[in-house]
Amino acid sequence: MSRLREEVQGPMSRLREEVQGPMSRLREEVQGPMSRLREEVQGPMSRLREEVQGPMSRLREEVQA
């Protein structure tokens, strides 16, 4: 059982090492566009939130009354 585990662990750790490089590069490549996208979305989202707050609070007041 332990020999089988050793036979499996070797290839598994090599695979993990081979995958880590491309994965970290991919993560770095994606971070830039993702943060830009987040910044582009934040503006419209906050405006939408502000536009919705008024009617929502009025609706809440009507429901409570």
HUVENQUI-V599245 format. One record per residue. N is the residue number from 1. SS is DSSP state (h for helix, s for strand, l for the rest). PSI is psi in whole degrees, -180 to 180 (NA if undefined). Layout:
# HUVENQUI-V599245
n=N ss=SS psi=PSI
n=N ss=SS psi=PSI
This chain:
# HUVENQUI-V599245
n=1 ss=l psi=-45
n=2 ss=h psi=-34
n=3 ss=h psi=-39
n=4 ss=h psi=-43
n=5 ss=h psi=-42
n=6 ss=h psi=-39
n=7 ss=h psi=-33
n=8 ss=h psi=-39
n=9 ss=h psi=-39
n=10 ss=h psi=-62
n=11 ss=h psi=-37
n=12 ss=h psi=-46
n=13 ss=h psi=-37
n=14 ss=h psi=-44
n=15 ss=h psi=-44
n=16 ss=h psi=-44
n=17 ss=h psi=-40
n=18 ss=h psi=-33
n=19 ss=h psi=-32
n=20 ss=h psi=-43
n=21 ss=h psi=-60
n=22 ss=h psi=-37
n=23 ss=h psi=-45
n=24 ss=h psi=-37
n=25 ss=h psi=-44
n=26 ss=h psi=-43
n=27 ss=h psi=-43
n=28 ss=h psi=-40
n=29 ss=h psi=-33
n=30 ss=h psi=-31
n=31 ss=h psi=-44
n=32 ss=h psi=-61
n=33 ss=h psi=-37
n=34 ss=h psi=-44
n=35 ss=h psi=-38
n=36 ss=h psi=-44
n=37 ss=h psi=-42
n=38 ss=h psi=-43
n=39 ss=h psi=-40
n=40 ss=h psi=-34
n=41 ss=h psi=-32
n=42 ss=h psi=-42
n=43 ss=h psi=-60
n=44 ss=h psi=-37
n=45 ss=h psi=-44
n=46 ss=h psi=-37
n=47 ss=h psi=-45
n=48 ss=h psi=-43
n=49 ss=h psi=-44
n=50 ss=h psi=-41
n=51 ss=h psi=-33
n=52 ss=h psi=-30
n=53 ss=h psi=-44
n=54 ss=h psi=-60
n=55 ss=h psi=-37
n=56 ss=h psi=-44
n=57 ss=h psi=-37
n=58 ss=h psi=-44
n=59 ss=h psi=-42
n=60 ss=h psi=-42
n=61 ss=h psi=-40
n=62 ss=h psi=-37
n=63 ss=h psi=-38
n=64 ss=h psi=-31
n=65 ss=l psi=NA
